[in-house]
């Protein structure tokens, strides 16, 4: 390969076809380190930058997707509930993710989303080799798991579990018999899409705050192996799985004939699957009640002692909220008889 000018190289094929490769440094305005630093922040991973900007064709093979981010930006992404005093608002929207397993762990996450669209992963369950009947009381002790939507792998809603009487039941039915009746199929469970959604929440963290945060005590963040059971204090096993998430690695022979694979290695991904269900299902922030909106709008007036103006502002907002909550009747209006 011959460099004609900086950033522009020429290569001849065996058929004497000229192939030119243009690197971004061919543009004088993009040679400054400041440009590279600024543009690098727009990419969700180092492999994406290497493949698109550095023209490294094998970039991404074996890459750990989240290890570098979770190490470099741990202070922004991970919340220590014991030292920060963090307490999620009861007015936020709460929801859960669930992934059923047999030999592999059955996993669950409890999350909430605030009024600004920031998602907090609060608690987890991680336990292998138990039946739904044995999992149920443990899951019911996971705070926030019951009473809110639980988005699950759609496969658990098919009747393919053989019973002693010769019939078949769905895994979701077995949990429903034990009192867990709020399972719902996740509308989307594409793994690559889920990985990209996680990375989107953690883009450009030098300049902005993450929109996905994980609660975990400092003492439990660096597990060498999984810690099974109910974890109402945080999500240590989720961090353990995310740090181990990596793409499949292509062999040199494969790279010679096809593009590098984007496939994610299917191992230690049970809580990660739960996270995918959550992020691909609930992207919208919680909605403030009209009372909360009135309180925020009247805060300056109340601080100034102008209670009359605050009351005047309160009345139309209350009337509007009540009007929006009135039922809408469908059909012909009834004639009142006297």
N, C-alpha and C positions, 0 to 999 in steps of 0.2 A: 504494500500500500504506500503510495507516494503522496506527500503533503504538498499541494500546490501553493497555497497561502495558509496562514494560520486559521485553523478550523475547517479547512476544505481539503479533503483527500481524494485521491483518484485510485481506482483499482480496475484491473483488466481481467475479464473472465477468460477461460480457455478458448472461448469463441471470439476473443478480441473485442468484447463489448465493454465500453467504458462505463463504470459505475462511480458516481460521485457521492460522497458522504459529507453532509454539511453539519458541523457542530455549532452550538450556539455561540461559541467564541469567534466564529467568522464575522459576527456583527460586533464592531468596535464598542458599541454602547453596552454590550452584554459581557464584556471582559472584566468589568469591575467586580470585585468581591461583593460589593453591596448589592448588585443586581442578583447574583446567585443566592445570597442569603435571603433576600426578599422573596424571590420566586420559590425557593425551596419550601418556604412556609405554606405554600398553597397546595402542597402534595401531602397525601395522607400517610405515605410510607417512603422509606429510602429506596425500596425496589422500584416504586412507581417513578421516582425521580431518575434513577439510574437507567431505566428502560426508555423513558421518553426524552430526557434531556442529555444524558451522557451516552446514549446509543449503546448500551450494554445489553446484548441480545439474551444473555442467560440470566439477567437480573430477576430476582424473586425466588429462585429455586432454593428451597430450604429456609427461606427467610422467616424469622419470628415476627409476627405481625404487631404485637402489642408490648413486647418486653422492653424495648427502648423507650417507648412513650411512658409506660408505667414507672420506669426508673427515673427518667428525666423530669417528668411532671407529676410525680407522686404527690407533692405538696398541694397541687391544684385539683387533682382527680380524686384522691383518697381522703376521706374525712375520718378522723379519729374521734368517736363519740365520747371517749373518756376524758380527753383533754380539751376538746373544742366546745363542749356543751351543746352540740347540735341536737335539736329536737324538731322533727318535721311537723308542720301544721296539720291539725285534724281536718282543716278545710280543703286540703289538697286532694286530688284524685288518687286513689290507691288501687293497685291491680297486681296480679301475680303471673308468673310463668311456671310451667310444670312439664317435666320430662320423665316418663315412666321407664323403669328398667327392671331387669331380673338379676342376671349375674352382674351387669353394670349398675352403677348407682342410680337410684331414683333421686331426682333433683327438683328443687323448687326455689324460686326467688320471690321476694316481696318488694315492690317498688312503689314510688309515688312520683307525681309530676306537679311542679308548682305553677304559679300563675304566669311565670315568664317562660315556661316550656323546658325548664331544667329537670332532668330525670334523676332521681336518687334511688340507688339499689340499696335497700335497707337490711335485709335479712335473708338467710338461706337455710335449706335443708339438703343433706347429702348423705345417702345411706344405701348400700347395696344389699342384695340377697334376702330381701324380705317380701312377703306377700302384701297385696293391697290391704288386707285386714290388719296386718302388723304395721304397715306404714301409716294408716289412717290416724291413730291417736297421736303419733309423733307430728304429723303434718298439722293436726288441729291445735297443737301446742305452739306452732310457729305463728308469732304475733302478726295479725293483719292478713293471714292466708285465707281465713274463712270470712264470708260476707262480702267479698269483692270478686270481680271477674278474674278467672284463672285461665289464661291462654295456654293451650296445650298442643302437643303434636297431634295432627289430625288422625294419625294411624290408630290412636287408642279408642276411637269411636266406632271401629269396625268389630263386628261380632266374630272373633276368631280365637277366643280362649275356650278350650274344651272344658266342660264341667262333668262332674261325676254322673249326672243323669243322662249324659249323651247329648245335651244341648250345648250351644255356644253363646258366650256373652262377650260384650266389649269390656275392655279394661275400665273405661269410664263408668260403666254400670256397676262394676265391682266396687269402685270407690263411692259411687252414689249410695249403694247399700250400706256403706259404713258412715254415711252422713256428709260426705263431701260431694255436694250436688251443684256446685257452681263452676264446674269445668266447662270450657268452651273451646272449640277448635280454633287454632290460630289461622287467620286468613292467608298468611304468607309464611313459609318456612324455608325459603331459598337460602342456602348457607352462604354463598358468595355475596348475595345482596345483604345478608345480615352482617357479614364482616365489614363491608363498605359502609353500612349505616353506623356501626360502632366507630369506625375511623372518622366519619364525618363529624361526629360529636366531639372529636378530639383534634380538630384541625387548627393550625396556627395558634397554638397555645402560648407562644411568646407574646402575642398581641391581645389575646382575648381569653375569657374564662371558658372552661369546658361546659357543655350542655348535658353531659352524662357524668355523674359522680357516684362513687362507691363508698359505702360506709364500712370501715374495718378498723379495729383497734391496732395501734402500733405494734403491740406484742404478738399479733397473729398474722402479720402481713407476709412473712417470708417462710411459708411452710416448705419443708423438704418432701413431705408426702401428704396425702389428703387427711383431713381430720373429720371423721364421720359424725353424724348426728344433727341435732337442731342447733342453729346458731342465731339466737335472737340479738346478739350484740353486734353482728356485722357479717361480712362475706369473705372469709379467708380462703375458702376453696374456690370461689369464683376468681379471685386474683391468681391463685395457683394455676388454674386452667388457662386463663388469658395469657399468662407469661409463657406458657408452653405451646400456645397456638402457633403453628407454622405451616407454610405452604409445602406441598410435595416437591421433591427435587428431581429434575429431569437428568437423565444420563447424557454424556456427550453425544452418543449415537442418536438419542431422541432429539436433542437440540439441533442436530445436523439436518433433520428432516421435518421438524415441526416447531411451532412456537413454544416457548416455555409454558408449562401448565400453571394455571391459577388455582388448582384444586387445593383445598385445605385438608390436612391429614386428619382422618376420622378417628381420633383418639383423645381421651380426657376432654370431652366436649359436652358434658351433660348440663352443667350450669350455663355454659356458653350458649347452648341451644335455648335454654330458658330466656337468656338475655336477648337472643334474636327474636323470639316470639314477642317479647315486650316491646322492643324498639320498632319492629315492623308492624305492630298493631296500634300503638298508642302514641303517635307523634304530636298530638295537640296538647297545649297547656290546659291546666285546670281553669274553670270559669269562676270568677268572683261572684258572690251573691250580691243582690242589690243593696243589702245592708252594709256590706263591706265597701261597695262603691260610694255610698252616701257618706260613710265615715271618713274615707279618704278625701272626698270632695269638700267636706265641711271642716276638715282639720284646721286649716288656717283661720277660719271664722271662729271656731271654738277657742283656739289659742288666743285670739284677740278679744274674746269675751262678747262677740256679736252673736248672741243666741237667737235673736229675732231673724236675722238673715239666714242663719243655719236652718232654722225651722221652715222658712219660706222655701229654701232650696230642697229641703227634705220631702215636702208634700208632693210636688210633681213627680219626683223619682219613685216615691212609694206608689202613686197612682199608676204610673207607667208599668211598674213591676207587677202590680195586681192585675192590670189589664192583660198583660202578656200571659198570665197564668190561668185566665178564664178558659173553660172548655169551649171547643168549637163544635156545634151541632151540625150534623150532616143530614140532609133530607128536607122535605117540605115543612115550612113552619106550621105549627098547630094553631087552629082557631080556638080562641078561648070562648066558651059558652057561659052565659050568665042566666 
